[in-house]
Amino acid sequence: MRRLGGVEMLQQVRDKPGHGHHRKPSAWRAFLGSVLAIGVTLLVVALLGGVLVVLDPRSTSADTAVSGSYSVPSGGPGRYGSGTLGPWQNLIHRISPEDQIREVLAFDGVFMFGDSIAVQDSAALERLLADRTGDAIAFHDWSGQPASAAVDALEEWSRTYGLPRRIVIAAGTNDIFDPPAFAAQIERALRIAGPDRTVYWVNVYVDRTKLPASVRAADRANSAWINQQLQDAEIRHPNLRIIDWAGFLTSQPNGPAQYLRDGVHTSQPAGGSARNELIADAIRNR
């Protein structure tokens, strides 16, 4: 007998001669089996769809994060006493997916380009800005990158997506290894942004506590050199706003130790919260 499903099969079983009451349980089992098979198929399809959503970064506002180290290898003493910048391209980074970038741009949010400190702190900054100013933010943060690489990313996003009215740059810490190269990157960033956008630049403080005293002294001197170049640029560019992270740290009664875990990266939660507050306040008071 040709097998059929559902109500039609039940009707034919009832009408066929010689098939009485003793065949009905088999018909019901076939019917229930068909329903169960359909249900299982739908469940598998739903689960597979859920897996694909998790695997596809474009389908979520979560950032792309690559595991690795925050620390930049350096050798030295180098020309300026802090050492020389080692390879950083494989270090941990946090970059917003394309759909988030476009959404932030559509609502005139904020773009941020930073180094390892920003990688560590930017998720909390995203939440803080949403609560404090209602602004969305997209990130291109990469551990170890000097300002030149951050400005390269700014230029790439400008070409690919365009730019919002507000841009935060939190790079310069890794320029202590070559301070004279920093000034050109400030000018380049301001040229890409143009005069009608505001660029908020977080200045730097480096005093690596585990290194010899001579290197620590060079770190502080080179940080001051970087920050002086920012101050000079602020005079020339009225749309440049310095976020004075270094000034905050050095003004603390007990020094910066409470806010830095290694003389560079923020402690948690005190240092990360304090730095993010400075950034959020600057954006709010634009």
Phi, psi and omega in degrees: 000134176291129182280135176237167181243162170069210186294322181300318180296317180300318182295318182291326178295320180294320186282339186286131180299146177082000178245101184257212187299329186289351178267347186296318179302321179296320179297316178296321179297320178296318180297313180295325177296321178296316179298317180296319180298318178297317180297317179297318179300314179297322179295317179297317179299317180296317179295319178298319177299320178296320178297317180297323177298318180295322184282337184268109183292339180286346183268004182220158178275359178294152183273159172278119180236129180250127183289154180157205184258150171275339191278138178264122176291138179221151176233167183180192026281344182077176186290332187244014171091342180269352183109193177237144182288127178272184180299135182232351190296337180259009179281168184297141179215164184221112185231128181293144177289164187301319183295325177291320179301313182292324179293316178300317180295319181298327181259017176052052177276221187231138169257142178229137178232116187216183180249208188295329178295319178291322176305316183290321192256351192288333177296318177292325177296321178301315179293320181296315180296320178300320180282321189277315186240348184079007182273142170269155183220142175243143189242145163226086185246132184218121180299136174086347186287138173281176182299327181301319180289322177297321179288328172302316179295319176302316180295319179296315179295325179298317180290319188279319188240335195092178184230146173282181182286342184233131182229129175253129174242120181240055180232153182141338178303318181278001175272358175297341179282341180208068186303324182298338181282350189287320186302320180296328180287327174299311181297320179297316179298317180293327178292317178295317181293324183082164187287345184267000177249150178262129177251118176261121184242121179279122180282182195237154172217120179227127175205078190294110193291339183268000183261164180301158184302324181294322179289320178299320178296320177294320178303313182294318180295318180289326174298315179298323178297313177303312184293327177294323177295323175295317179297319178296319180292327180297328178293322183279336187235103181294344179266009175262127178240124179271128172266112194273072177295318180297318179297321177299313183295315184285346180271355183287137184304323181257016179081184186276358189303324181295334188256352181232134181272342182215015184087359180223300186275149184290144170284162180236129006265350192300307184292313180299319180295317181296317181293317179296324177298319179298317180294314181296320180296321179296318179292320181294325184266022183300000000 
